[in-house]
Amino acid sequence: MTSQSRTVELNSNLFLNTPPAGVVGSYSLLSAQAEARTPITKFNLDVDGSYRKNWGPAANLQASEFINYGVNARYEFKEKTAFDREYVETSWRQQSTALALLRDLGVATNVNGFLDRLTLGGGIDRTLTALDSISLRAFSTRTSYEPATGGTPFTDTLATGFWRHNLSPIAAMTASSEAEFLNFDNAFNTRIQIYRNQIGTDLALSPQLSFRGSVGPAVTSIQGGVPATGPIVPFGSTSTDWIGNAVLTYKMFRDTTLIVAADQSISPSIVGSLFKRDSLTTTLNYTINSHSSLSLSASGNRQVSTTTTDFASASAGYTHEFTREWNAQLSYRYLHRFSSSGTTIFDPITGLPTVTGLGAADSHSILMVVTHSYMVLPP
């Protein structure tokens, strides 16, 4: 299967600058997926590449061209039941460092060069009884930069265990445990350990209403930390906080679905800077007919790192499928960044910014996306 898409964006302030600076963007994406099967095995190979170019006043202030491409390979071996399997997976991706910061943090920079990520891992899924199942997985990602002075290389290793117990046909209990280790190649050999443990529930209250949620503590330990201010002396610290997520899905009518999602997480960004993120999102999806749909969304987010920044956004999107292979989407989004609390916008461990600016800023954007997908050989 292959897919090509072209996006045109008109944005009054894409990078949330103060004062505002408009931009016109053109984004191209090409991807291909291949799959080979036997009765008990499956191999998937995915390749993609994208190019982004911006014009306008904002493009003269920040990086204006971005490249992103990569490959992912996965081999899966199935056991007797559909859920029981083992798999291994590897991926490699290279993208403009400026694009990585813009996508993950919404931060606009003039950083040059590329960010490389090499990931290797695997997992196992097992049905223990008619009521119980477990999943175990472990992945390790090595992040480096071209040139080497573009950032601080680091290794991120994550191991996860997940258990589900069906209490009844409509209710299930879940538990998960994660251990994440980040090792930075800086002068202090900074080490960060994050332990997350959560319990949750999965409820199908009716054909129209369902709820899924989990909550638990997260313990973060830092050794060889780099202070944001004051003498450059390594330090160690340990902190505990709560994390969790919840999703409520309500099918109001046959063609209308309301989704309310809340999340609080503690995790590293794509460049290794540690963030606590809070979000609350409400989405309304309306199916007009078999070819068209409409979505409305509103959200509030808080991002805590070297600064604390709040965001509010609202969007509306219309999707139309012309044929099985061609579809288009038109959307509008409003985004507001409140004034940040704090004075440090650079993460002391990675040396990269965590926010574009400290003042309030707004943006209005209109996006038009056209996608063409083609199945070379159906399954």
C-alpha positions in Angstrom: 0.0 0.0 0.0 1.2 3.5 -0.8 0.0 6.9 0.4 0.7 10.4 -0.7 -0.6 13.6 0.9 -0.2 17.3 0.3 -1.0 19.9 2.9 -1.3 23.6 2.6 -1.5 25.7 5.7 -2.3 29.4 6.3 -1.3 30.4 9.8 -1.3 33.8 11.4 1.3 32.9 14.0 2.6 29.3 13.5 5.5 29.7 15.9 3.6 31.7 18.5 5.9 34.7 18.2 5.5 38.0 19.9 4.6 40.1 17.9 2.8 37.7 15.6 4.3 36.6 12.3 2.3 34.9 9.6 3.4 31.9 7.5 2.2 29.9 4.5 3.3 26.3 4.6 3.4 23.4 2.2 3.9 19.9 3.4 4.4 16.7 1.4 4.3 13.1 2.7 5.0 9.8 0.9 4.6 6.5 2.7 4.6 2.8 1.7 3.6 -0.3 3.6 4.4 -3.9 2.8 3.2 -7.1 4.6 4.2 -10.7 4.2 2.2 -13.5 5.9 2.1 -17.1 6.7 -0.5 -18.9 8.9 1.4 -18.1 12.1 3.8 -15.3 11.2 3.6 -11.8 9.9 6.3 -9.3 8.7 5.6 -5.6 8.2 7.9 -3.1 6.6 6.9 0.6 6.6 8.8 3.4 4.9 7.9 7.1 4.9 9.4 10.5 4.1 8.1 14.1 4.3 9.2 17.6 3.4 8.0 20.9 4.8 8.6 24.4 3.5 7.4 27.6 5.0 7.1 31.1 3.4 6.3 34.5 5.0 7.5 36.8 7.8 7.8 33.9 10.3 9.9 31.9 7.9 12.5 34.6 7.9 12.9 34.3 11.7 13.1 30.5 12.2 14.1 27.5 10.2 11.9 27.3 7.1 12.7 23.8 5.6 12.2 20.5 7.4 12.9 16.9 6.3 11.7 13.7 8.0 12.1 10.1 6.9 12.4 6.7 8.4 11.8 2.9 8.2 10.1 0.5 10.6 10.3 -3.3 10.5 8.2 -5.7 12.7 8.2 -9.5 12.8 5.3 -11.2 14.7 4.8 -14.9 15.6 1.2 -16.0 16.5 0.4 -18.7 19.0 -2.8 -20.8 19.2 -5.2 -17.9 20.0 -5.5 -14.5 18.3 -4.2 -12.6 21.3 -1.2 -14.8 22.1 1.9 -13.6 20.2 5.6 -12.6 20.3 7.1 -9.9 18.3 10.3 -8.0 17.7 10.5 -4.5 16.1 13.2 -2.1 15.0 13.0 1.4 13.5 15.3 4.2 12.3 14.3 7.8 11.8 16.1 11.0 10.8 14.4 14.4 10.9 15.4 18.0 11.1 16.1 18.9 14.8 14.0 22.0 14.4 11.1 19.9 13.1 11.4 17.5 16.0 11.2 20.4 18.5 8.3 22.0 16.6 6.3 18.8 16.4 6.8 17.6 20.0 7.0 20.8 22.0 5.7 23.5 19.6 9.0 25.2 20.0 10.4 27.2 17.0 14.2 27.4 16.8 17.0 28.1 14.3 18.8 24.8 15.3 20.5 23.3 12.3 21.2 19.6 11.5 19.4 16.4 12.1 18.2 14.2 14.9 18.6 10.4 14.5 16.7 7.8 16.5 17.4 4.1 16.4 14.9 1.9 18.3 15.0 -1.9 19.0 12.6 -3.9 21.1 10.0 -6.5 21.4 7.2 -8.0 23.5 4.9 -10.9 24.3 1.1 -11.1 24.8 -0.4 -14.0 26.6 -3.9 -15.2 27.6 -3.4 -16.8 31.1 -7.0 -17.9 31.7 -10.4 -17.1 30.3 -10.4 -14.0 32.4 -6.8 -12.9 32.6 -4.3 -11.7 30.0 -0.8 -10.0 30.3 1.4 -8.0 28.0 5.2 -7.5 28.4 7.3 -5.2 26.2 10.7 -3.5 26.3 12.1 -1.0 23.9 15.4 1.0 23.8 16.0 4.1 21.7 19.3 5.8 21.0 19.1 9.5 20.0 22.0 11.2 18.4 22.6 14.4 16.4 24.2 15.4 13.1 26.4 17.4 13.7 27.4 16.1 17.1 27.2 19.6 18.6 23.5 19.8 17.7 22.3 18.3 21.0 23.1 15.9 23.9 22.9 12.3 22.8 21.0 10.0 25.1 19.6 6.5 25.5 16.0 5.9 26.6 15.0 2.4 27.7 11.4 1.6 28.6 10.0 -1.7 30.0 6.3 -2.2 30.5 4.1 -4.8 32.1 0.3 -4.8 31.7 -2.4 -7.1 33.2 -6.1 -7.2 32.5 -8.7 -9.1 34.4 -12.3 -9.4 33.1 -14.7 -9.0 36.1 -17.8 -9.4 33.9 -18.9 -9.0 30.3 -19.1 -5.2 30.8 -16.3 -4.6 33.3 -12.5 -5.2 33.5 -9.7 -4.3 35.9 -6.3 -3.3 34.7 -2.9 -2.8 36.2 0.4 -1.6 34.7 3.9 -1.0 35.7 6.7 0.8 33.8 10.3 1.5 34.4 12.1 4.1 32.2 15.8 4.9 32.2 17.5 7.8 30.5 21.2 8.0 30.2 22.7 11.3 28.8 26.2 11.7 27.3 26.9 15.0 29.0 29.7 16.1 31.3 27.9 14.9 34.4 26.6 11.6 32.9 23.1 12.6 34.0 20.8 9.6 34.8 17.0 9.8 35.1 14.8 7.0 36.3 11.0 7.1 36.1 8.8 4.4 37.7 5.1 4.5 36.9 2.5 2.2 38.5 -1.2 2.5 37.7 -4.5 0.6 38.3 -7.5 1.2 36.2 -10.9 0.0 34.9 -12.5 -0.6 31.6 -16.3 -0.3 31.6 -18.9 -0.8 28.8 -21.8 0.7 30.7 -24.2 0.4 27.7 -24.0 0.2 23.9 -23.8 4.0 23.9 -21.6 4.7 26.9 -18.1 3.4 27.9 -15.4 4.5 30.2 -11.7 3.7 30.5 -9.3 5.1 33.0 -6.3 4.5 35.2 -4.4 6.3 38.0 -1.2 5.8 40.1 2.0 7.3 41.3 5.1 8.2 39.3 8.5 8.4 41.0 11.3 10.3 39.3 14.9 10.1 40.4 17.7 12.2 38.9 21.4 11.6 39.5 24.0 14.0 38.1 21.5 16.7 37.4 22.5 20.0 35.9 21.1 23.1 37.8 19.2 25.6 35.7 20.7 28.5 37.7 23.6 29.0 40.1 26.9 27.1 40.3 27.3 24.3 37.8 27.5 21.5 40.4 25.8 18.1 39.8 23.0 17.2 42.1 20.5 14.4 42.9 16.8 14.5 43.6 13.8 12.3 43.9 10.1 13.3 43.5 6.7 11.6 43.5 3.6 12.7 41.7 0.3 11.4 40.3 -0.3 10.4 36.8 -3.4 9.0 35.1 -5.8 9.1 32.2 -9.5 8.8 31.5 -11.6 8.5 28.4 -15.4 8.8 28.4 -17.1 7.9 25.1 -20.8 8.6 24.6 -22.6 7.7 21.4 -25.3 10.4 21.6 -27.0 9.4 18.4 -26.4 6.9 15.7 -24.2 9.4 13.8 -22.9 11.5 16.7 -20.2 10.6 19.2 -18.9 12.6 22.2 -15.4 11.9 23.6 -14.0 13.5 26.8 -10.4 12.7 27.6 -8.2 13.7 30.5 -4.5 12.9 31.0 -1.6 13.7 33.3 1.8 12.3 32.4 5.5 12.6 33.3 7.8 11.7 30.4 10.7 12.8 28.3 10.3 14.8 25.1 11.8 13.6 21.8 15.1 15.4 22.7 15.2 14.0 26.3 13.9 17.1 28.3 11.6 16.0 31.1 8.0 17.2 31.1 4.9 17.0 33.1 1.9 17.4 30.9 -1.8 17.9 31.8 -4.6 17.9 29.2 -8.4 17.9 29.0 -10.0 17.5 25.6 -13.6 17.3 24.4 -14.3 16.1 20.8 -17.6 15.8 19.0 -17.7 13.6 15.9 -20.6 13.8 13.5 -21.0 11.4 10.5 -22.9 13.3 7.8 -23.1 10.4 5.4 -20.9 7.5 4.2 -18.5 9.9 2.5 -18.4 12.9 4.8 -17.9 13.7 8.5 -17.5 16.7 10.8 -15.5 17.1 14.0 -15.4 19.8 16.7 -12.8 19.9 19.4 -11.7 22.0 22.4 -8.8 21.4 24.8 -6.7 22.9 27.6 -3.1 21.9 28.2 -0.4 22.6 30.8 3.2 21.9 30.1 5.7 22.0 33.0 9.4 21.8 32.6 11.9 24.7 33.2 8.7 26.9 32.9 5.0 26.3 33.3 2.9 27.2 30.3 -0.8 26.8 29.7 -2.5 26.4 26.3 -6.1 26.5 25.1 -7.3 25.5 21.6 -10.4 24.9 19.6 -10.7 23.4 16.2 -13.3 22.3 13.5 -12.6 19.9 10.7 -14.5 18.5 7.7 -13.5 15.3 5.9 -14.8 14.1 2.6 -14.0 10.8 0.8 -14.3 11.4 -3.0 -13.4 7.8 -3.9 -11.9 4.8 -2.1 -8.4 6.2 -2.9 -8.9 10.0 -2.7 -10.0 12.0 0.4 -9.6 15.6 1.6 -9.8 17.4 4.9 -10.4 21.1 5.6 -9.8 22.3 9.2 -9.6 25.5 11.2 -7.7 25.8 14.6 -7.4 28.5 17.1 -4.5 28.3 19.7 -3.7 30.5 22.6 -0.6 30.4 24.8 -0.9 32.0 28.1 2.1 33.8 29.7 4.6 31.4 31.2 5.6 31.4 34.8 9.4 31.1 35.2 12.4 32.7 33.5 14.4 29.8 32.0 13.4 28.6 28.6 16.4 26.3 28.1 16.6 22.8 29.6 19.9 22.6 31.4 20.5 18.9 30.6 19.9 19.0 26.8 20.7 22.6 26.2 17.6 22.9 24.0 14.6 25.2 24.5 11.4 24.0 26.2 9.2 26.9 25.1 9.3 29.4 22.3 8.6 32.4 24.5 7.3 33.5 27.9 4.6 35.9 26.8 1.0 35.3 25.7 0.4 34.6 22.0 -2.4 33.5 19.6 -2.6 31.8 16.3 -5.3 31.1 13.7 -4.7 28.4 11.1 -6.5 26.9 8.1 -5.3 23.6 6.7 -6.2 21.8 3.5 -5.0 18.2 3.2 -5.5 16.0 0.1 -4.5 12.3 0.4 -4.3 9.6 -2.2 -3.9 5.9 -1.1 -3.4 3.0 -3.4 -3.5 -0.7 -2.6 -0.9 -2.4 -4.9 -1.8 -5.9 -3.8 -4.8 -6.5 -1.5 -4.3 -8.9 1.5 
